[in-house]
Amino acid sequence: MSQIADPGATLAINGGTPAKQRPNPPMFPGGMSIAEEEEAAVLEVLRAKRLFRYYGPGDAPSKVAALEEAFCTNKGARYAVAVTSGTAALTCGLHGIGIGPGDEVILPAYTWIASAAAVVAAGGIPVIAEVDETLLLDPADVERKITPYTKAIMPVHMRGAPCRMDALIDVADRHGLKVIEDVAQANGASYHGQACGTFGDVGCFSLQFNKIITSGEGGMVITNEEAIWKRTNMYHDVIGALNHNFDRGELICGVNYRMPELLAAVSLVQLQRLDGLLTDMRARKEMMKNGMTEIAQRKGIQFREITDPAGDAAIALVFFMESADSAQTVAKALKAENIGASTLYSRDSLDYHVYAHWIPIMEQRTWTADGGPWRWAKRDITYHHDMCPRSLDLLGRAVHLDVSPLLNNEDVEETIEGLNRVLEVLA
């Protein structure tokens, strides 16, 4: 496998032949693996006419109930609640741990806006903290952001990598805070042998189509605490308390985020594919990283720090250039080589993964003039574009490559050739 590019090769962006013969496959790991098994599972539900969790014309068992049980087994959790989306999972989980009007929740500057939107939906106040070289929540900045009104910390395992959960749990324990993990992009990741989503009080997963495994939409909440499970269950389902025979003295009002049986049928099959997808992505990422290690060392290029390489879901390879301009230049050149590359932040490109572009949050917009959580804030809350400068610097200098499980050895070798070719000239 070539590790140093042909010095005579002309970059594709300058008219040369692309190093990679074909573009990357779509980055939908679970979605691209859908096959006869998912089709059969859906047909089983349709033929039984069991489209609703709690009843149908026959006695077919509930796929949603089976999925909750399977998720608990897969993650090592006691309780699970299947919901309609990852955002629903976060919203229900926040209600489960008792977040309400005026409660502050600390979350990272780099995460999909749904993390913050769920806090707002619960009536809470998003407090934005810096990320570090992991591109994940920085425990030191979390501690700096704690106030008397802080009630929870939300670590987000972005782009498949586990957060520094030991440090974050330590901060939470010392300050008496709840922890809600957003595992939307890291299903199957772990930290020192423990599944992400099981460190905090509650863990929230997404089954949306971009995620590692998918049913198109859908989500899951897991917890080891019965009281949190009951609150989460009652909030996600206005009739859930009746179906679970909860004590009348415990009843609270809920809504409807129930997962349909068809989504659960697909998810059950996808869950069985998870380990294989992770194995394939981890192997390909290791090959790609090893293939560019020599030139990275020679050019002073740093890789994103991974807290536990063995637990990384390995959906992405990220490295940092000296400046945002050089990162943009390298990403553009890699695209010309048929290598799917991008940067993670540009001031001029709207991207809901970066706090600076969360316009509804940054401007504290609400549905009505008198509504919204900021009116319940117990102190003055302000946001501004440059409030997390370290995060913007790291994200702006980051070059991101998807690691698809569908890449074959030739794809990986050509990707390495293209990486080395571009970095030799432009780094």
N, C-alpha and C positions, 0 to 999 in steps of 0.2 A: 504494500500500500504506500503510495507516494506521500511523503510528508513535507517536502520542499518543492515548491512549484518550479516548473521549467522557466528559467530566467528569461528565455527568449519568447515566451508566450505573450501574445497581445491580449489585454483584457477585452472581454466581450463588449463592455461599454465603449471601448475605443475601436470597435469593428472586428475584434477577434471572434473565434468560434467559442461558444459557451462551453465551460468545463463540464457541465451537467447536461446530459442528452435530453432529459425530459423534466418538466416542472414537477414540483412536489405534489404528491396526492393531497386531496383536501384533508385538513386537520380536524377530522371528526373520528377519533379512534373507535369509539363504540358504534357510531352511526355507520361507518364504512364496513363494519363487521356484521351488520344485520344480514341474516340468512334465513334458511328454512325453519330453524328452531323458533325464531321470533314469530314468523308467520304462523306456525303451528300453534303457538301459545295464544295468539290473538284469535285464531279460528276456534280454539277450544272455548274461549270465553263467549264468542258470538254464538256458537252452536248451543251452548248452555243457556244463552240469553241472560247471563248473570253479569249485567253491566254496572250494578250498584253494589257497594260493599256489603250492605246489611241484609239484602234480600233479593230474591228473584223467583222465577216460576218453578225452579227445581231445588235440589239440595246440593248443588255444586259448591265446593268450598271457596272462600274468598281469596283471590290472588293478592289483594292488598294486605290482608292479615298474614298470608304466607311470606310476602316480601318483608314486612316488618320483622318477622321472626328470623328470616334469612339474613337481614341486615344486622340484627343483634348478634347473630352467630359470627358473621364475617368480621365485625368490628370489636367483638368482645364487650358489648354493652348489654344492660339489663332491659332497657325499654326503647322502643322506636315508634315514631308517628309518621306515617306516609302522608305527604301533602302535594299540592299542585305545582310547586316550583321551589327553586332555591330561595327566592325572595320570601315566599310564604314560610319556608322553613325558618329563616332568620326572624321574621316577624312573630311567628308562633313561639320560637325559642326565647325571644326577648320577653314576651308575655309570660312564658313559663318560669323565668327567673325573676319576674316581678318588676321589670322596667316599666316606668310610667312617667307622667308629666314632670318635666324638669330634671329628670335623672340624666346624668352625663355618662356617656359611653365612649371610651377611647378606642379609636380604630386607626388603621394605617393610612398614610397619604396615597398609597398605591393599592387600590382595590376597585372592583367594579362598584359603581354608584349605588347598587342595590344594598350594599352593606350599610351605607349611611341612610338610605331611604327607609330601610327596615327600622332603624332607630327612630327616625322621624315618625313612622307609622305607629310606633308604640308610644309616641309622645315624648320620647327622649331627645337629648341634645347630642349630636355627633361632635366629638372633640378629636381633632385630627393630629396625629403624631407622626414623627419622622420614621422613615425606613432606613436601615443601614445597608451594608454591602451584600446582605442576603436579599435585598429588595423586599424585606418583610419587616414587621413591626419591631422597632428598636426598644428593648426593655428600658434602657436608660432614659429615653425621651418619654416613654409612658409614665415613668415615675415622676418626671418633671411636670407632666400635665395633670397629675392627680390634684383634685380640689376636695373640699368637704362634701361636694355634691356628686362626686364620681361614684357610680354604682357598679360599673362593669367594664371589663376589657374585652375587646373583640380581636383576637389574632386571626389573620387571614392567610392561609397557606397558598399564596399566589404562585401561579405557574408551576404547580406540582410540588413545590418544595416545602418542607416542614419548618415552622417557626422555631425560635429558641424557647421551647415550651417550659423547660426547667426554670429559666430566668423569669419568664412571664408569670408562671404559677407562683414563684417566690414573691414577686411584687404583689400579686393579687392577695396572697395569704397574709402578707405583712400589713396590708391596708384594708383587709376585710372586704374584698371586691369579688363579684361574680365573674366568671370567664365563659364567654360564648365563642366557640370556634367556628369560623367560616371555612369549610372544607370543600367549597364548590369546585375549585380547580385542582383538587389534590386527592380525589377518591382513591384510596389504596395506599397513600403515603403513610409513613410512620416516622417516629422520632425515638431513637434508641430502643427499637423493638415494640413500641406501643403505638397503636393505630391513632393517627390524627383524628380528632373529633372526640376522643375519650379522655383527654387531659382535664378539660374544664367541666363546668356544670352541665353544659349542653353542647352538642356538636351538630352542625347544619350542613347538609349536602344538597347538591343540585344534580338533576338528571336531564338538564336542558341539552339540546343537540350538540353544542360545542364541547360538552364535558366528556370525561374519559369514558364513562358508560352513560347510556342515554335511553330515554323513552320519548324523546322529542321535547317534552316538558316533564316536570315532576321534581320532587324533593323529599328529603328525609331529615327528621330530627331524632337524635339519639341522646340518652341520658342514663345515668345509673341511679338517679334519685326519683323515688316514687312520687313525691310531692310535685316535683318539676314535671314529670310525665303527666300527671293528672291535670295540672294547669295548662300545659301545652295541648293536651288532648281536648280539653274542654274549649280552649280558644279556637282550635282548628276546626271544630265541629259543634255547631249549636245543639245537636242532639247526641253528641258523643257521650255525655255523662249518663244519658239514659241507656245507651247501648252497652256501656261498661258498668252499669249499676253502681255508679258512684253515690256516696252518701248525700242525702239532700242538703245537709249542712255545709257541704263543700262546693255546691253549685255556683258557677260564675257564668256570665253571658259570653257566648262565643259567636263565631261567624261560620263560614264554610270554605275551608281549604282542603276538603277531602280529596284524596287521590282516586281517580276512576279505576275500575278493574282492568280496562284495556292497557292503561299505562303500567300498571303493576305487572301484568302478564309479560310485557316486553322487558321490564326492568329485571324480573326474576331471571330471565335468560341472560341478559346483559351482565348481571352480577356474576354469573358463572364464567364470563369471558374476562373478567377484570384481571385476574392474575396473569393470564397469557398476554394481555395487552401491555401490562406493566413490564413483564419480562422482555418483550420485544423492544419496547421503548428504551429501557435501561441499557440493553445491549447496544443499540444503535447510538445512543448518546455517548456511551463510553468510547465507542469507536471514533466518533466525530471529535470528541474532546482530545483523545490521545493523538489523533491525527494532526491536530493543530497546536499541540503543546509546545513543540520545539520552536515554532515561529513566534508563538505567544511569549515565550520566555525571552527570545532574542529581541523582540520588539517592545517588551515591557507591557504587554497586554494582560490585564487581570480578568480572570473568570469571576462570575457571580459566586459568592460564597454560599456553599450548601452546608447546612448545619449537620446533616447526617446523610452522606451520599448513599448509604444502603437503603435509606427510607425515602429517597427522592422518587417521586412518580415519573420523573424524567421526560416530561412532555416538552421541555424547552432547553436549549443551550443558550446562555447569555454571557457576553463578555463586554468589557468596558473599554472604550477608546479614550484618548486624551481630552477630547473636546466633543461637544455636541455636533459641531460642524463636521469633524472627521467621522463621527458615527454615522451621520446622514450620508456622507460620501461613500463610506464602506458599504452601507446597506444598499444603496442604489447600485453600486458595482456588483454586489452579490446577486441582486435580482436579475441583472443582465446575464449572469452566469447560470440562470435557471435555479438559483438557490433562494428559497423563500426567506427573506430577511426583512427586518423592520427595526426601527428604533421605538423606544417605549414612551417618549414624550417629546412633543414639539409645541411651543407656545401657540403656534398658528393653526394647529390641527386639533380639532375638537375630538376628545377621546375620554369617555366616561370612566376609564380605568385610573385616571389621575385626578386627584382632588381639585387641582386648579381649574379643571373643566367641569366640575359639578355645579353648573350654573344655578339650578334651583336651590342647592344647599348653600353655596357661597353667597347668594343674594337673599337667602332666607325667605324664599317665596312660599306662599301658602295658598290654599284653595279659596279662602275667604279673607277679608281684611282683618277679621278678629280671630282667625284660627291659626293653627300651627303651633308647634312645640316651643318656639322661641319666646312666646308670650309667657310661658310658664318657667322660663329660665330663672334661676336663683342668683344669677350674676350677669354682668354684661358679656355677651357672646359676640365676638366679631371674627370674621374670616377675611383673608385677603390672598391674592394670587401667590405672593412670595412668602407665605407664612412657614413653609417647610422647604427652605433652600437646599438643604442637603439632599432631600428626596428628588427635587427637580434636577439637581446636578447629576446624580447617579442615573436617573431614568433617561435624561437627555443624552448621556454618554453611552447608554446601553445599546448593544446590537443583539437582537433577539432572533433565534432560529427555532422554528417548530421541529419537533422530533417525532415524525409519524411512525407508527408501527408497520406501515406498509412500505417503508423504504427498504429496498433490497441491498445486497452488498455492493452492487455496482453503483447504485444511487449514492450510497455512503462514501465510497471511494471517490466518486466524481465530486461530491460535496467537499470532501477534504481537499482535493486538488484545487477546486475553485476558491476555497477559503485561503489556502496558502498562496495562491496566485494573486488574489486581491490584496491580501495583507502584505505580501512582499513588496508590492508597488505603492500601496496607499497608506500603510501604517508607519 
